[in-house]
């Protein structure tokens, strides 16, 4: 009865080691893929409006409104990034000017000390 049970539960290929390994590999791949998708889903929850393409819309106007909102949000992010870049560039320029003036002052001091 147990032998019949094993054959029915596992089928004809119940003792096939290659097939068992293949099933284990598939299960492992599926588990890895599931964790990747869970991580991606977690990340998408943090910024859920970025997943506009996954939404189902009742009308084209609704889709246009949602994508327009996303576009506005991305434009705001772009403007903020551009402003930050400009701020960093101006800060860098001020530091550069400060370093150059320090170098000039040190060169003058060096010349003065050499003259003495």
C-alpha positions in Angstrom: 0.0 0.0 0.0 2.8 2.4 0.9 4.6 1.5 -2.4 1.5 2.2 -4.4 1.0 5.5 -2.4 4.6 6.6 -3.3 4.0 5.8 -6.9 0.7 7.6 -7.1 1.9 10.7 -5.2 5.2 11.0 -7.1 3.9 9.5 -10.3 6.1 7.4 -12.7 9.0 9.8 -12.1 9.0 9.6 -8.3 12.5 8.0 -8.2 14.0 10.1 -10.9 16.8 12.1 -9.3 17.4 14.4 -12.2 13.8 15.4 -12.3 13.9 16.1 -8.5 16.9 18.3 -8.9 15.2 20.1 -11.7 12.2 20.7 -9.5 14.5 22.0 -6.7 16.2 24.4 -9.1 12.9 25.7 -10.3 11.6 26.2 -6.8 14.8 28.0 -5.8 14.6 30.2 -8.8 10.9 31.0 -8.1 11.8 31.8 -4.5 14.6 34.2 -5.6 12.3 35.8 -8.1 9.5 36.2 -5.5 12.0 38.0 -3.1 13.1 40.2 -5.9 9.5 41.1 -6.7 8.8 41.7 -3.1 11.7 44.1 -2.8 10.6 45.9 -6.0 7.1 46.1 -4.6 8.3 47.5 -1.3 10.3 50.1 -3.2 7.3 50.9 -5.3 5.2 51.4 -2.2 7.6 54.1 -1.1 7.1 55.9 -4.4 3.8 54.5 -5.6 3.0 57.2 -8.1 5.9 56.1 -10.2 4.0 52.9 -11.1 1.4 54.6 -13.2 1.8 52.0 -15.9 0.5 49.3 -13.5 -2.7 51.1 -12.9 -5.9 50.2 -14.8 -7.9 53.2 -16.0 -11.5 53.5 -16.8 -11.0 56.1 -19.5 -8.3 57.8 -21.5 -8.9 61.1 -19.7 -8.3 59.5 -16.3 -5.0 58.0 -17.6 -4.0 61.4 -19.1 -4.7 63.1 -15.7 -2.7 60.5 -13.8 0.2 60.7 -16.2 0.1 64.5 -16.2 0.3 64.5 -12.4 3.3 62.1 -12.6 4.9 64.4 -15.2 4.4 67.5 -13.0 5.9 65.6 -10.1 8.9 64.5 -12.1 9.3 68.1 -13.4 9.4 69.4 -9.8 12.0 66.8 -9.0 14.0 67.8 -12.1 13.8 71.5 -11.1 14.9 70.7 -7.5 17.8 68.7 -8.9 18.8 71.5 -11.2 18.6 74.0 -8.4 20.8 71.8 -6.2 23.3 71.4 -9.0 23.5 75.2 -9.4 23.9 75.6 -5.7 26.7 73.1 -5.6 28.4 74.7 -8.6 28.3 78.1 -7.0 29.5 76.7 -3.7 32.4 75.0 -5.6 33.2 78.3 -7.3 33.3 80.2 -4.0 35.6 77.5 -2.5 37.8 77.7 -5.6 38.1 81.5 -5.3 38.9 81.2 -1.7 41.6 78.5 -2.4 43.1 80.7 -5.1 43.3 83.7 -2.9 44.9 81.7 -0.1 47.5 80.4 -2.6 48.2 83.9 -3.8 48.6 85.2 -0.2 50.9 82.3 0.7 53.0 82.9 -2.4 53.3 86.6 -1.4 54.3 85.5 2.1 56.8 83.1 0.7 58.4 85.7 -1.5 58.5 88.1 1.5 60.2 85.5 3.7 62.7 84.6 0.9 63.5 88.3 0.6 64.1 88.6 4.3 
